[in-house]
Amino acid sequence: MIRTDWTMAEAQAIHDLPFPKLMRRAQDLHAAHFDPQVIETASLLSIKTGGCPEDCGYCSQSAHHDTGVKATRLMQPDEVLAAARRAKASGARRFCMGAAWRSPKDRDMDKLCRMVREVGALGLETCMTLGMLSPAQVARLKEAGLDFYNHNIDTSPGYYARIASTRTMEDRLETLDHVRKGGIRVCCGGILGMGEDESDRIAMLVTLATLPAHPDSVPVNLWNRIEGVPVDRHARPVDPFALVRVVALARILMPASVVRLSAGRTEMSDELQALCFLAGANSIFLGDQLLTTENPAAWKDAELLARLGMRIAPASPAASPTAGPLAAE
């Protein structure tokens, strides 16, 4: 049974289980809903970089912070399509397009919808992250064939005001509600290592696990150190076992969701990534760069998966329905 009524006390108790028991519980649920040997792959492209009016304290693309990231205009659809072809050739199953905006302007919607249609026609699943959306914008993206929309909540409701002031957690949850009600699948997770404590990490996952429906994909990110942003002043390294516990808890609370090991993998050892896969992570990004931060080279990922006896999920038609047990998604 997929629950959406988890409490903080329940989640804390699961999180604090002895490590072998926590891993066993996560592995059992993982195997009940997915093939544990299969990893889903996605590729991420910044289609509009920098100059964002939001003041998110972790982000190199905020106009409020001096990080050396130059603002660019929205890419042309043909450029995006060429990048999508390269991503598919490298083994990506999903193509994610991110724009550094508070929210897209209506004048940009025609171009965005064209990107969705043309990338989807390649046989790739499509995902976008564009900031906050209105119901009308969701409807247009849905009509164009958008499969997923990413809008992370980043951290716990209690810690959110420490990392951003230009929008609230409620703003983020409202967009998630628009997306879900508009029939687009939700991709939503958070970031570890921004100075939050253990209870904030657990509360972030409880927030996601008590939504009316769990996100289809849950990215777990490690904050990449960026000079010039406020978070850099109080960020703390995440203990490797603490990361694995968060991944396992995400798998247990949201057993049918894809859990993506996202940003920060360049700082993880092969052994730590393998532990995360054992704890229930079953998705990664391919490609040397994630928006403005580094990502492991594709050959390194291929080599690691081969050493583990794991394999990449085969490409599937865009907008394919979520499959049942022992499926990649």
C-alpha positions in Angstrom: 0.0 0.0 0.0 1.3 3.5 -0.9 0.8 5.7 2.1 0.5 9.5 2.1 -0.1 9.9 5.8 3.4 9.5 7.2 4.3 11.4 10.4 7.6 12.9 11.5 7.8 10.4 14.4 7.4 7.4 12.0 9.9 8.8 9.6 12.5 9.5 12.3 12.1 6.0 13.7 12.7 4.5 10.3 15.7 6.8 9.6 17.2 5.8 12.9 17.0 2.0 12.4 20.2 0.1 12.7 21.9 0.4 9.3 21.5 -3.3 8.2 17.7 -3.2 9.1 17.2 0.1 7.3 19.0 -1.2 4.2 17.0 -4.4 4.2 13.7 -2.6 4.5 14.6 -0.3 1.6 15.9 -3.1 -0.6 12.7 -5.1 -0.1 10.5 -2.2 -1.2 12.8 -1.4 -4.0 12.6 -4.9 -5.4 8.8 -4.9 -5.0 8.4 -2.0 -7.3 11.5 -2.0 -9.6 14.3 -4.1 -10.9 17.2 -3.2 -8.6 19.7 -3.9 -11.3 18.3 -1.2 -13.6 19.2 2.4 -13.5 17.2 5.1 -15.3 19.2 7.8 -17.1 18.4 11.4 -17.8 20.3 14.3 -19.3 20.0 17.9 -18.2 20.4 21.0 -20.3 20.3 24.7 -19.2 18.2 26.3 -21.9 18.4 29.7 -20.2 21.3 30.3 -17.8 21.8 33.0 -15.1 20.1 36.3 -14.3 17.3 34.7 -12.2 15.5 37.3 -10.0 15.1 34.8 -7.1 17.6 35.0 -4.3 18.0 31.2 -3.5 21.1 31.1 -1.4 22.5 28.0 -3.0 22.2 28.9 -6.6 25.0 30.2 -8.9 22.4 31.5 -11.3 20.7 34.1 -9.0 21.2 37.7 -10.1 21.6 38.5 -6.4 24.9 36.7 -6.1 28.3 37.4 -7.7 29.3 34.0 -8.9 30.7 34.7 -12.4 27.8 33.0 -14.2 26.8 35.2 -17.1 23.1 35.5 -18.0 22.1 34.1 -21.4 19.0 34.3 -23.5 16.6 31.4 -24.0 18.1 28.9 -26.5 16.6 28.3 -29.9 14.6 25.1 -30.3 17.0 23.8 -33.0 19.9 24.1 -30.5 18.0 22.3 -27.9 17.0 19.5 -30.3 20.6 19.0 -31.3 21.6 18.6 -27.6 18.7 16.2 -27.2 20.0 14.0 -30.0 23.4 13.9 -28.4 21.9 13.0 -25.1 19.9 10.1 -26.7 23.0 8.9 -28.4 24.8 8.8 -25.0 22.1 6.6 -23.5 19.7 9.1 -21.9 16.1 8.1 -21.6 14.8 11.4 -20.4 15.8 14.9 -21.5 15.4 17.7 -18.9 15.4 21.4 -19.9 16.0 24.0 -17.2 15.6 27.8 -17.4 16.8 30.2 -14.7 13.5 32.1 -14.2 11.1 33.0 -11.4 8.5 31.8 -13.9 8.3 31.8 -17.7 6.7 34.7 -19.5 3.8 34.0 -21.8 5.8 35.2 -24.8 8.2 32.3 -24.3 5.6 29.6 -24.2 5.4 29.0 -28.0 9.2 28.3 -28.1 9.1 26.1 -25.0 6.2 24.1 -26.3 8.0 23.6 -29.6 11.0 22.3 -27.7 8.8 19.8 -25.9 7.1 18.5 -29.1 10.4 18.1 -31.0 12.4 16.5 -28.2 9.4 14.1 -27.5 9.4 13.2 -31.2 12.9 11.8 -30.8 11.4 9.1 -28.4 12.8 10.8 -25.3 10.8 11.5 -22.2 10.6 15.3 -21.7 11.0 17.2 -18.5 11.3 20.9 -17.8 12.1 23.1 -14.8 11.1 26.7 -15.5 10.2 28.1 -12.0 6.6 28.7 -10.9 3.8 28.0 -13.3 0.2 29.1 -13.7 -2.6 26.6 -14.4 -2.8 28.0 -18.0 0.9 27.5 -18.6 0.6 23.9 -17.2 -2.2 23.3 -19.7 -0.1 24.5 -22.6 2.9 22.4 -21.7 0.6 19.4 -21.2 -0.9 19.9 -24.6 2.6 20.0 -26.1 3.3 16.6 -24.6 5.5 17.4 -21.6 5.9 14.3 -19.5 7.5 15.6 -16.3 7.9 18.9 -14.5 10.7 19.4 -12.0 10.1 21.8 -9.1 12.2 21.0 -6.1 11.1 22.0 -2.6 14.9 22.1 -1.7 14.6 21.6 2.0 12.2 21.4 5.0 9.4 23.9 5.5 11.1 25.1 8.7 14.5 25.7 7.1 13.2 27.2 3.8 13.3 30.8 4.9 17.1 30.4 5.6 17.8 29.7 1.9 15.3 32.0 0.1 13.2 35.0 0.7 11.8 35.9 -2.7 9.4 33.0 -2.6 8.1 30.7 0.0 7.6 26.9 0.4 3.9 27.6 -0.1 4.7 29.0 -3.6 6.6 25.9 -4.5 3.8 23.6 -3.3 1.2 25.6 -5.2 3.1 25.0 -8.5 3.4 21.3 -7.7 -0.4 21.3 -7.2 -1.0 23.0 -10.5 1.3 20.5 -12.3 -0.3 17.5 -10.7 -3.8 18.7 -11.4 -2.8 19.5 -14.9 -1.9 15.9 -15.6 1.9 16.3 -15.8 4.0 14.0 -13.8 5.9 15.6 -10.9 9.7 15.5 -10.3 10.5 17.0 -6.9 13.2 16.5 -4.3 15.7 18.5 -2.4 19.3 19.4 -1.6 21.5 18.2 1.3 24.4 20.0 2.8 23.1 23.6 3.0 23.5 23.8 6.8 20.3 22.0 7.6 20.2 19.4 10.3 19.0 15.8 10.3 15.4 16.7 11.2 15.2 19.1 8.2 16.2 16.3 5.8 13.6 14.0 7.3 10.9 16.8 7.2 11.7 17.5 3.6 11.0 13.8 2.7 7.8 13.8 4.9 6.6 16.9 3.1 6.9 15.0 -0.3 5.5 11.8 1.1 2.4 13.4 2.4 1.5 15.2 -0.8 -1.9 14.0 -2.3 0.3 11.9 -4.6 4.0 11.1 -4.3 6.3 12.7 -6.9 7.0 10.3 -9.7 10.7 11.2 -9.4 12.5 12.3 -6.3 16.0 13.9 -6.9 18.4 13.8 -4.0 21.1 16.4 -4.5 24.3 17.1 -2.6 25.1 20.8 -2.6 28.1 21.7 -4.8 30.2 24.3 -3.2 29.9 27.6 -5.0 31.8 30.7 -4.0 29.8 33.9 -3.8 26.5 32.4 -2.6 25.1 32.8 1.0 24.8 29.1 1.6 28.6 28.8 1.2 29.0 30.5 4.6 27.2 27.8 6.6 27.2 24.7 4.4 28.5 21.6 6.0 29.7 18.3 4.3 27.2 15.5 4.5 28.3 12.4 6.2 28.3 9.5 3.6 26.1 7.3 5.8 23.7 10.2 6.4 23.3 10.5 2.7 22.6 6.8 2.4 20.0 7.0 5.2 18.2 9.8 3.4 18.1 7.7 0.1 16.8 4.7 2.0 14.2 6.8 3.8 13.0 8.3 0.5 12.7 4.7 -0.9 10.7 3.5 2.1 8.3 6.5 2.3 7.8 6.7 -1.5 8.3 3.1 -2.6 7.0 3.5 -6.2 8.8 6.8 -6.9 12.1 6.9 -8.9 14.8 8.1 -6.6 17.5 10.0 -8.5 21.0 10.4 -7.3 21.5 13.9 -8.7 23.9 16.7 -8.1 27.1 16.1 -6.2 28.1 12.7 -7.6 31.5 14.0 -8.6 32.2 14.2 -4.8 31.0 10.6 -4.1 33.2 7.6 -4.2 32.2 4.6 -6.3 31.5 2.8 -3.0 29.2 5.5 -1.8 27.2 5.5 -5.0 26.9 1.8 -4.8 25.5 2.0 -1.3 23.0 4.6 -2.5 21.9 2.2 -5.3 21.5 -0.5 -2.7 19.4 1.8 -0.5 17.0 2.4 -3.4 18.4 5.1 -5.7 17.6 4.0 -9.3 18.3 7.0 -11.5 21.2 9.2 -12.4 22.0 12.1 -14.8 24.3 11.4 -17.7 26.6 14.1 -19.1 29.6 16.1 -17.9 27.5 19.1 -16.6 24.3 19.7 -14.7 23.2 23.2 -15.4 26.3 25.0 -14.1 27.9 22.2 -12.0 30.0 19.2 -12.9 28.8 15.6 -13.3 30.8 12.4 -13.8 31.7 11.5 -17.3 29.5 9.0 -19.1 32.3 6.5 -19.4 32.8 6.5 -15.7 29.1 5.8 -15.1 29.2 3.0 -17.6 32.2 1.5 -16.0 30.7 1.7 -12.5 27.5 0.1 -13.5 29.4 -2.7 -15.3 31.4 -3.4 -12.2 28.2 -3.6 -10.2 26.4 -5.9 -12.7 23.8 -3.2 -13.2 22.4 -1.9 -16.5 20.8 1.2 -17.9 17.1 1.1 -18.5 16.2 0.8 -22.2 14.8 3.9 -24.0 11.0 4.0 -23.8 8.5 6.0 -25.8 7.8 9.5 -24.5 4.8 9.8 -22.2 4.8 6.1 -21.5 2.7 5.2 -18.5 4.3 4.4 -15.2 4.9 0.6 -15.2 4.3 -1.8 -12.4 6.7 -4.1 -10.4 10.1 -4.9 -11.8 9.9 -2.0 -14.3 12.4 0.8 -14.6 9.8 3.5 -13.9 
